């Protein structure tokens, strides 16, 4: 059983402009491995999980699980995939408040047509596996955050899916609860399942077999470089990973944003001595606009640390003079 993504592109409209959080992603995760989608908020982690779960269709590329091309599924085949192949652990648990832990785990089993007795037995088996057998009659409000997450994991495993997707599974947990949940996710992957976890929590890194960075790490990308552009030539596109901060030495560069109706919005023009693009590498974000030469231009691209040093010295010099 192998999960594979090839040349995956996801694009959607948000706030009137085009967002492309996933652009040309290739990924392969065999069963028995835990893959980590690591990155800041807004970098596309949850979006990618939605594509893997066949909740969202990509603009381009394909997803396959054990040879089954997920991106081509429709109708009942799509329903069967979501029900039988994928278990999802939501960030906010999504437990039904009025039901006990056991009853929450039984929900997908009953929906799949399993009888009441067998569903209860299966739920109790899973709750024992996640070390909650003594809490099976408790409702969510009577459980700690870590216990609620364990119930959510048991529910995701109810139909024995070959792939488990977890969205920020440690987001609402303290450090004591986190340890148990992380050990459980590692054990689930060791059971010959594909496990994909989306998180910004780097404490999970040592448990992962594969790490997919969906946003550049601040201050770790790029080297100083000089770039010469012809009029109309693009320096970087909206949605590209961020690496350098650019200082205009000659010419003029315009920043434009692609709108959802495919028109462009002019955001700014930068001339000699001005800089742009610092927020992307500073916070590990993708480019929020396209940079394009309005005239023949020469730019100096600086890594964030060097940019800070140079412009700090420039500001001190300005104060002295």
Secondary structure, DSSP 8 states (H G I E B T S, - for coil): -EEEEEEEEEEEEETTEEEEEEEEEEEEEETT-EEEEE--TTSSHHHHHHHHTTSS--SEEEEEETTEEGGG--HHHHHHHHHHTEEEE-TT----TTSBHHHHHHHHHHHTT--HHHHHHHHHHHHHHTT-GGGTT-BGGGS-HHHHHHHHHHHHTTT--SEEEEESTTTT--HHHHHHHHHHHHHHHHTT-EEEEEES-GGGGGG-SEEEE-S--TT-S---EEEEE-TT-EEE-TT-B---EEEEEES-EEEEEEBTTS-EEEEEEE-TT-EE-HHHHHHT-B-SSEEEESSSEEEEEE-HHHHHHHHHHHHHHHHH-
